[in-house]
Structures are given as C-alpha cells and as structure tokens.
Amino acid sequence: MAKKITGYVKLQVPAGSANPSPPIGPALGQRGLNIMEFCKAFNAKTQDQEKGMPIPVTITVFSDKSFTFEMKTPPASFFLKKAAKLTSGSKSPGLTSAGSVTKAQVRQIAEAKMKDLNANDVEDSEYLIGLPEGTAQPGADETWFGVWVRVENDSDEALPAANTWEIHDTQDNVYRPIPLDTTINPFAFEKGVAVPAMTVLPLSSSAAGQGPIQGSLLLFKIKNDSLQNRPLELKFSNGGSSTVGTYDLDV
C-alpha cells in the first residue's frame, strides 16, 4: 500500500552545503523529519555541482515521517547574474540594465533550464523562463501563443505603456497574458512600465531589442480551437481608460 502524503516542503538549498540551520532545520523539524538524514542525502546528490549554487528542492512528507525529495535546476536569475558577472539585478527592470548577456548565453541558460521548462526545443524554452511557480503546461487542447510588442513614446514626457492586454477570438473567448518575471526573463514585456520621452521599448541594447523580432514578449496560453476562430484580436488599454487599442493578429 502506498504511503500517505501529508504535505510538501519547498526550500532553496545551496549545493553541497545543507545543514540544520535555518531555513532547513525549522522547516523539517516542525514536520518531525530527520534533518541530518536530509542534509546528508542532499549534499551527496549535489557534491558534483558548483558549491553554494541555489537548488530548489521539493520535499514530499509521508505520514510515517519519512520523506523523498526532488531537485530542480537553479533559478534563471542565478544563471543570468553569473553570466553578466553581477551580484544583484536592475533596480528599474525594463528601463535600466545592471548588465548584459549575449544571445548565446541566454541559449545556454535555456539549455540548462530546459528539463524544468518542458518546452519543445531550446528556442522556445528561452522565452518560458520566469513562469509563475505552479503554472501548468498547455494541455492537449492548448498551446503557448506569443505576441511580440514594441512600444514607442514620441512625446516629450514619460508615459506608461498599456497595462491591460487581452486576446479575443470570434467565439467570445478571452485570454490574458501570463505574468512572466521580468527580472529574470530578458524577453518579457513589462505591462504599465513608464516609457521615457522619445524612446522605443525594448531598448536596442537589451536582449529583446537585439533578438530576431526586436520586440518584448506577451505570453498567452490559448485553446487550439481559437486558432481557427479568426481573426484573433489583441486589445490593450491603461487601466480604466475608455480608450482601447486593437490589433488583428496574423495567425
């Protein structure tokens, strides 16, 4: 008979350096788990990895106080900061950059993250970095759908980019973009970001601006049937504004 699962513990643990101090000790101790058993097993599994590299871990807790654990690849932010030789990210994502990475480096990061992202190929997985935790992969009747955006402010003052985006099909289905983490995905579009005067986003110096499309990504998950319910219409606006922009998407 399978053992009953009583819960899960999610931690980020430095490779080869697990010890009973916080956060490991308190998190496992309150579940009645053997802390040293976990530390020894984790350190053994990560002994060949870069020491101190952050490893996301999900610990499955059983009713008899035994456990198993699953490790994932380090966060994309770790790889990006390492590639750019940084200790912290930008204080104003989308407007100022703390450093830069090349397209080749982004591809290397995507290859490292690919088994967690579950993308069809490396090119796709580059764009899925920064998905919210727990985001389900598209089902058999769904697909990822990307819209690439360029925003131009030709006025003499800073203005906000649209913060509401929707895709509508002819059967009244409405889809909203998945909130990608713009601090770790260099291609993601930041809704509502302030666009400086006489500026086009993405900046030409950014990874998105240097890409083959030279746009920032809005990522949707839509039903396959909607690809037949054309034309798909992209609608965008700023909050409660009565002015709504529309654009027919070519699919």
N, C-alpha and C positions, 0 to 999 in steps of 0.2 A: 504494500500500500504506500502510495506517495505521501511524503511528509507534508504536513500543513504549513503553508506560508503564513507568517504572522505580520510581516512587514518588510520594508526595504530601507536601507540607509544609503544615502548618496554623499560621497565625500570626494575631495580633490586632494590626492596624496602625492608628495614628492617621491619620484622613483628612487628605490633603494634606501629610503630614509624614514620609513614608517616607524613610529614609536608611540608609547602610551600617552604622550602629552596631547593637549587639545589640538585639533578637534577630534582625533581618533578615540582617545581614551573615554571622554564623556559620552560620545555618540554610541560607542559599542557597550560601554559599561551600563548605561541605563537600559539596554536591551538584554543584559545578562550574558553577553557574548564573551568569549575568551579573547581578550585584547592581544596578548602576546602571540597567540596562535595566528591571528590575522596578520600581525606585523611581520612575523617570520615568513609566512606564506607569500605575502605581498612583496617583501624585499627579495625573496628568492626568484619570483617571477619577473622582477624588474631589474635584476642585477646586471643585465647586459645593456640596459638603456642608460642614457645620459643621467648621471646622478642629480637629483633635485628637480628633474623635469616634472611638471604637474600632470598627474594621471587621474582623470575622472574614474571613479570606482562606484559601482552599484552593488551593495551587499544584500543578498537575499537571506532573510532571517526566518528560521523554522521554529515550530512550537517547542521542539526539544532543545532549543538554544544552540543548535548547530547552524552553520551558515555556508553559503557559497558566495563567490564574488566574481564580477565581470568587469574587466578594464576596457577603457576606450582610449583613443589617441588623444594627445594633449590638445587643449583648446587652440583654435586657429590663431587667436591673439598671441599665444606663445610663439608660434612659428613666425608670425608677421613681425613681431618685435625683434625676434632673433635675427631674421633676415635683414631688417632695417637697422640693426645694432642699436636698439632703443631700450630704455628701461620703463618707459610709460608711453601711452598713446597721446593723440592730439587733444587739446583742451576744447577745441571747437571743430568736431568732426564735420567734414563736408566743405569747410571754408579754409581752414589752415591745416597744414600737414606737419607732423612731427618728424617725418622721414619719408622714404620712398622704397618701393620694391619693384623689381622688374617683372615683366610678364612671365619670364622663365621661372622666377622664384615663386610666383603665385601658382604656377602649374605644379611645381614641386610640392608646395603645401597641399594642393588639391589631391595629389597622388598619395601623400601621407594620410590625408583625412578620408580618402575615398571609401574605405570599408565601413566607416561610420555614416557617411552621407548617403550611401546606397544609390548613387547616381549611375546612369547608364555608361558614361565614359568620363574621362578626366575633364574634358572641356565643360561638360555640364556641372560636374562637381565643384568647379571653381566658383560657380555662381550660387551654389547652395550653402556656402559657408555662412554661419550666423543664423541658421534657422532657430526659432524658439525651441527650447527644450520640450520634448514630447510631441513635436509636430509629426503627424502621421504621414507616411509616404503616400503618394497617389494610389488609390485603389484601381481595380481592373477597369473601371469605367471613368477614370480620371486621368489628368495629365498636368505636368507643370506647364505654365504658359508665361513667358517673359515679355514684358513691354519695356523698351529702352527709351529713356526720356532725356531730352536736352532742354534746359530752362534758360531763357535769355531775359535779362533785365536791361532794357535800353534807356531807362530813365536815369535821372541824376541823383536818385536816392535809393537806399536799400529797400527791397520789397520782399515779402515772404513768397516762397513757392507754394503751389497748391498743397493743401494738407488732406484733402479728401479725393480719393481716386476709386473709381468703380468701373467694372466691365459689365455691360448689359447685352444679353442676346435677344433674339426676336420672340422668345418664349417667356420673357419677363424674369429670367434667371439673372441674379445679380451676384457678382464676385468682387471681393475686396482683397487688396494685396496682403501678403503675409509679411509681418514686420521683421524684416531681416535686421540683424545687429550691424549698424553702420560703422561701429568702432572696429569691427574685425573683418567685415566684408567690403573690400575697396570698390566693388562694383555697385553696391546697394544705393538706391536713391533715398535721400532723407526728406521725408514729407515735411512741408512747412518751414524748411530751412530759410534763413534770411539770405537773399541773393544780393550781393553788393552792386552798387550802381555800375552800369556799363560792363556787366560781367555775364559770361555764359558758363553754366554748370552742366556737366562736370568740368573742372579746370583741366586745361590741356596738359598740365603736369601730373595729373592723377592717373592711377591705373585705369579707371573707367574712361578718362579722356584720351588715353593712349591706345585703348583697345580697338579692335577692328570696326566696332559700331560707333565708338566715341559717344556713348550715352550711359546713363545710370539706370540700374535695373529695378523695375517693379515686378515682383514675382507673385503670380496667382496660381491657384490650383483650381482647375475648372473641369466640368464634365465633358467627356469626349463628344457627347451629343451636341454640346453648344458650339463645337467647331462646325457643325452643319447648320446651326441656326444663325446664319449670317444675314446681314453684316453684324459683326460684333462692334459695339460702340463703347469707346472709352470716355467717361465723364469725369471732370475734375473741377474742383472749386476750393475756396478758402472758407472752411467752417460753415457758418450760417449765411454766407454771402448768397444773394439771389442770382448772381452771375455764374453760370455754369458753362464751362468749355466742353466741347465734344469733338471726338475724332474717330472716324471709321477705321478699324484695324484691318489690315490686309492679311488675311489668313488663307 
